[in-house]
Amino acid sequence: IDYLPSPIDIPGIKIAAEEGEDESVERPHVKADLDAPFAGLAFKIINDKYGTLTFVRVYAGTLKSGDSVLNTTRGHK
């Protein structure tokens, strides 16, 4: 809260191109909405005595402990 604007205060984030799509195509923006499909950014991963911790900025949808998400950069879950 101290370092990033609230998702409802920004116009939305631009969706990255999927593999095989043209980069020049205009993509929709993801608006902050709890009912939308999950969209987020893992910005830090650390290993400590509790295991691997991933810090995520959630832009839309919800994420619960144990959920699997797709890393669109690498194509892995």
C-alpha positions as CSV (number, residue, x, y, z in Angstrom):
1,I,0.0,0.0,0.0
2,D,2.9,2.4,0.8
3,Y,4.7,1.7,-2.5
4,L,2.3,0.9,-5.2
5,P,-1.0,2.4,-6.2
6,S,-4.2,0.5,-5.6
7,P,-5.3,-1.5,-8.6
8,I,-8.6,0.4,-8.6
9,D,-6.7,3.7,-9.0
10,I,-5.0,2.7,-12.3
11,P,-6.6,2.2,-15.7
12,G,-5.6,-1.4,-15.9
13,I,-2.6,-3.5,-17.0
14,K,-1.8,-4.5,-20.5
15,I,-2.0,-8.3,-21.2
16,A,1.2,-9.8,-22.7
17,A,1.1,-11.5,-26.0
18,E,0.6,-15.2,-26.0
19,E,3.0,-17.4,-27.9
20,G,2.4,-17.2,-31.7
21,E,0.5,-13.8,-31.4
22,D,1.7,-10.7,-33.1
23,E,3.3,-8.2,-30.6
24,S,1.8,-5.2,-32.4
25,V,-1.8,-6.3,-31.8
26,E,-3.6,-4.1,-29.3
27,R,-4.5,-6.1,-26.2
28,P,-7.2,-5.4,-23.6
29,H,-6.4,-4.0,-20.2
30,V,-7.2,-6.1,-17.1
31,K,-9.3,-4.1,-14.6
32,A,-9.3,-4.8,-10.9
33,D,-12.2,-7.2,-10.3
34,L,-12.5,-10.0,-7.8
35,D,-14.7,-12.0,-10.2
36,A,-12.3,-11.8,-13.2
37,P,-9.8,-14.5,-14.0
38,F,-6.6,-14.3,-12.0
39,A,-3.9,-11.9,-13.2
40,G,-0.9,-11.1,-11.1
41,L,2.9,-10.5,-11.0
42,A,5.3,-12.5,-8.9
43,F,7.9,-9.9,-8.0
44,K,10.0,-11.6,-5.4
45,I,10.8,-15.3,-4.6
46,I,12.8,-16.2,-1.5
47,N,13.7,-19.4,0.3
48,D,13.7,-19.4,4.0
49,K,13.1,-21.8,6.9
50,Y,9.4,-22.0,6.0
51,G,10.1,-23.0,2.4
52,T,9.8,-21.0,-0.8
53,L,7.8,-17.8,-0.4
54,T,6.5,-15.9,-3.5
55,F,5.4,-12.3,-3.2
56,V,2.6,-11.5,-5.7
57,R,1.0,-8.3,-6.8
58,V,-2.6,-9.3,-7.7
59,Y,-4.2,-7.2,-10.4
60,A,-7.5,-9.1,-10.9
61,G,-9.3,-12.2,-9.5
62,T,-8.2,-14.1,-6.4
63,L,-5.4,-16.3,-5.4
64,K,-5.6,-18.8,-2.6
65,S,-2.9,-20.9,-0.9
66,G,-2.2,-24.0,-3.0
67,D,-3.6,-22.6,-6.3
68,S,-1.6,-23.2,-9.4
69,V,-0.9,-20.4,-11.9
70,L,0.7,-20.3,-15.3
71,N,4.1,-18.4,-15.7
72,T,3.4,-16.9,-19.1
73,T,7.0,-16.0,-19.7
74,R,8.2,-19.7,-19.4
75,G,4.9,-21.6,-20.0
76,H,5.2,-23.5,-16.7
77,K,2.7,-23.9,-13.9
